[in-house]
Amino acid sequence: MLRSRAIEAIYPALEDKIVVTIMGACAQELYDCGHRDNFFYLQHAMGLASSIGLGLALNLPDERVVVLDGDGSVLMNLGALATMARYRPPNLTHIIFDNGSLLSTGGFVTHTTSGLADLASIAHGSGAPHVAAVNTPYDFMEAVGDAFDRDDLSVIVCRVDAVGPDHFGMDLKLPENAFRFERHIREKRLMTGD
Ligand SMILES: Cc1ncc(C[n+]2csc(CCOP(=O)(O)OP(=O)(O)O)c2C)c(N)n1
């Protein structure tokens, strides 16, 4: 299963949500679907997309927040799974694309390779109320649909091939993305009177 296909498949459903991605391949694949100002690509700060998503979800209770994460990034900030479960924002969906690889920086294997670390079990053991482990497009779409309908924190661990885009380059630098993302949230809050 290709992560790019999975992202393409959920792209229409991300239009009305607040989306935070990790850097590198995952960010590029979402960007290539077409940038929207409700997307924030967290460049450089590996591991912290989940923490930023948690902060956004807690502070924007009327918005649905989606984090697109990677196994290497999650392993770098494992405590975030426990913190997410501790605060359990009902409007947060954490999608972890597990390719068993630090793909964006050369494809070194991570601890999830060969069935060593099991991120779904770790999320479950951290107290996440709803965890799905999927490895087919159908199960992925079903898990995402279920998570978006559900009024509870969901973690979806999706096994994907260690394959990334054949190009890198986004015509959107981090500060511009951050300013536009922040403005998008501010304008939405003004519209809803929050
Ligand atoms: C603190 C820190 N360490 C290392 C890096 C370099 N780096 C950028 S992306 C990446 C790999 C991320 O792996 P993963 O989250 O599994 O996503 P993938 O690249 O496989 O899509 C690494 C090591 C970084 N940006 N920040």
PDBQT file of the ligand as one rigid body, heavy atoms in Angstrom, charges set to zero:
ROOT
HETATM    1  C1  LIG A 201      15.325  16.090  15.569  1.00  0.00    +0.000 C 
HETATM    2  C2  LIG A 201      15.545  15.669  14.147  1.00  0.00    +0.000 A 
HETATM    3  N1  LIG A 201      16.303  14.591  13.873  1.00  0.00    +0.000 NA
HETATM    4  C3  LIG A 201      16.475  14.190  12.604  1.00  0.00    +0.000 A 
HETATM    5  C4  LIG A 201      15.904  14.901  11.584  1.00  0.00    +0.000 A 
HETATM    6  C5  LIG A 201      16.151  14.478  10.149  1.00  0.00    +0.000 C 
HETATM    7  N2  LIG A 201      14.986  13.818   9.582  1.00  0.00    +0.000 N 
HETATM    8  C6  LIG A 201      14.066  14.482   8.843  1.00  0.00    +0.000 A 
HETATM    9  S1  LIG A 201      12.837  13.515   8.291  1.00  0.00    +0.000 SA
HETATM   10  C7  LIG A 201      13.501  12.157   9.030  1.00  0.00    +0.000 A 
HETATM   11  C8  LIG A 201      12.824  10.808   8.903  1.00  0.00    +0.000 C 
HETATM   12  C9  LIG A 201      11.394  10.812   9.384  1.00  0.00    +0.000 C 
HETATM   13  O1  LIG A 201      10.961   9.471   9.435  1.00  0.00    +0.000 OA
HETATM   14  P1  LIG A 201       9.437   9.098   9.531  1.00  0.00    +0.000 P 
HETATM   15  O2  LIG A 201       8.756   9.909  10.561  1.00  0.00    +0.000 OA
HETATM   16  O3  LIG A 201       9.328   7.623   9.672  1.00  0.00    +0.000 OA
HETATM   17  O4  LIG A 201       8.838   9.574   8.148  1.00  0.00    +0.000 OA
HETATM   18  P2  LIG A 201       9.282   9.111   6.652  1.00  0.00    +0.000 P 
HETATM   19  O5  LIG A 201      10.446   9.956   6.285  1.00  0.00    +0.000 OA
HETATM   20  O6  LIG A 201       9.586   7.654   6.698  1.00  0.00    +0.000 OA
HETATM   21  O7  LIG A 201       8.077   9.433   5.830  1.00  0.00    +0.000 OA
HETATM   22  C10 LIG A 201      14.693  12.470   9.692  1.00  0.00    +0.000 A 
HETATM   23  C11 LIG A 201      15.552  11.501  10.416  1.00  0.00    +0.000 C 
HETATM   24  C12 LIG A 201      15.118  16.020  11.929  1.00  0.00    +0.000 A 
HETATM   25  N3  LIG A 201      14.502  16.741  10.983  1.00  0.00    +0.000 N 
HETATM   26  N4  LIG A 201      14.957  16.391  13.202  1.00  0.00    +0.000 NA
ENDROOT
TORSDOF 0
